[in-house]
Amino acid sequence: MAATFLSESVRWRFVNLDNLALLLYPLLLGLALGLVHPAYQAYAIGAITALGFLAWLRAYRRYRAISDTPRSRIASAAQGYVELQGRATLFGPTDSIGFAWTPPAVWLRYAVYRLRGGRHLLIESGQSASVFILEDDSGKALVDPEGAEVVTTRRFHEQRGDFLYRGEYIAPGDTLYALGQLVTEGADHHPHDSAGDVAAMLSFWKRDRPFLLARYDRDGDGDIDLKEWQAVRQDAEKLIKAKLKAESHLINPVRHRLGASHGMRPYLLGAVPEARLATRFRRWAVVHLMVFLLAGFATVLLSQYAPPGPAQPMREVFVSLPAGAALLLNGHPMAPAPLADRTSMTATAFVHVVVPVGILRLELTLADGSTRTHAIEIPAADRLLLIALTDDPSQPVLY
């Protein structure tokens, strides 16, 4: 259930970093509170700090872009990054997108659920990529919504049989604020791909199966056969031809086209007033900045005052050496000391170290220049461990 909720949230509801951060903040905080050791808590709080900084930077950039970019009229706008405002209209008289029963729309984001086992499961989600027109009192510009961050207040929620449809849209005639990259091109700068438009329309219609069955399933068998599908294709071709005919009657052959910037500048489309959009991002910037500062302060406190992690068990070890021998312990040279009162040993020097429980690697170089390598397991037993290394090439003796 939790995985389904998260998947739905990421794919549909949480479509930008602001909402996604709002979901992750409590999850990471809950993870931090559930961890026992403060050092691990610092890692989780540090993740909140990093997320807060990235989300603040993103929201602040959008607020500054809205506040700092001057408004332009479409006909006189310079090429480049511009701010426009006008009315959203359809590209052609038959270009309304959406499902058969939804209101007319120039842009649409949707999710389709199917009722299975008493639950609505997400089976399809997406958003439209069809161009539409932004018009002010000076001219028109094509708007390519691909890559745009869209803010709108219009919603739909419809149950049709086992299918639940949810979405948001921009309607024709809505006042639209746009911030993006403006270019100018000739009307025939790019040849129009009518076959591609037909395929795209058919693909979109396939997602609205109840509409297809209601309109084209003439024999009532619950499926679209080859003959019925031919009728679907013919209707799609008629709609595309009508759109191209309307396009060919445009008076001005020069088009302004608004799209995503090639750099890091945001591409925003908002069916809300500019002041409201700026306020939205300013508030998000304040929220994320507070999270960043508080989480950063908590991370510093946890890092400075957290007790050290659980210590690895250590054992005292004496290694006795033959006369004139040199020793590398775990790759580090160890200087021998006199054997002192351990006269019962045949060796004349020893090395005294404290090492972690585990594998100890010894590299012994004898007086004649020959070398031996030994890997010895240091046990966890609470006792003094004496390793005797002699001239005998056999394994060392542990006492």
RAQUI-V434605 format. One record per backbone hydrogen bond with DSSP energy under -1.0 kcal/mol. CO is the residue of the C=O (numbers start at 1). NH is the residue of the N-H. If there is no record, write none. Layout:
CO:NH
CO:NH
//
This chain:
1:5
2:6
3:7
4:8
5:9
6:10
7:11
8:12
9:14
13:15
16:20
17:21
18:22
19:23
20:24
21:25
24:28
25:29
26:30
27:31
28:32
29:33
30:34
37:41
38:42
40:44
41:45
42:46
43:47
44:48
45:49
46:50
47:51
48:52
49:53
50:54
51:55
52:56
53:57
54:58
55:59
56:60
57:61
58:62
59:63
60:64
61:65
62:66
63:67
64:68
65:69
80:182
82:180
83:72
84:178
86:176
87:135
88:173
89:133
92:95
105:97
107:170
108:128
109:168
110:126
111:166
112:123
112:124
113:164
114:121
116:119
119:116
121:114
124:112
126:110
132:143
133:89
134:141
135:87
139:136
141:134
142:258
143:132
145:148
149:269
151:271
154:169
156:167
158:165
160:163
162:115
163:160
164:113
165:158
166:111
167:156
168:109
170:106
170:107
171:174
174:88
176:86
177:270
178:84
179:268
180:82
181:259
182:80
183:257
185:255
186:189
192:194
193:197
194:198
195:199
196:200
197:201
198:202
199:203
200:204
201:205
202:206
205:208
208:212
209:213
210:214
211:215
212:216
213:217
216:218
225:229
226:230
227:231
228:232
229:233
230:234
231:235
232:236
233:237
234:238
235:239
236:240
237:241
238:242
239:243
240:244
241:245
242:246
243:247
244:248
247:250
253:187
255:185
256:142
257:183
258:144
259:181
267:149
268:179
269:151
270:177
273:277
274:278
275:279
276:280
277:281
278:282
279:283
280:284
281:285
282:286
283:287
284:288
285:289
286:290
287:291
288:292
289:293
290:294
291:295
292:296
293:297
294:298
295:299
296:300
297:301
298:302
299:303
300:304
301:305
302:306
313:357
315:355
316:385
317:353
318:387
319:351
320:389
321:349
322:325
326:365
327:334
328:363
329:332
332:329
337:350
339:342
341:343
342:345
348:339
349:321
350:337
351:319
353:317
355:315
358:378
360:376
361:330
362:374
363:328
364:372
365:326
366:369
370:366
372:364
374:362
376:360
378:358
381:383
385:318
386:399
387:320
388:397
397:388
//
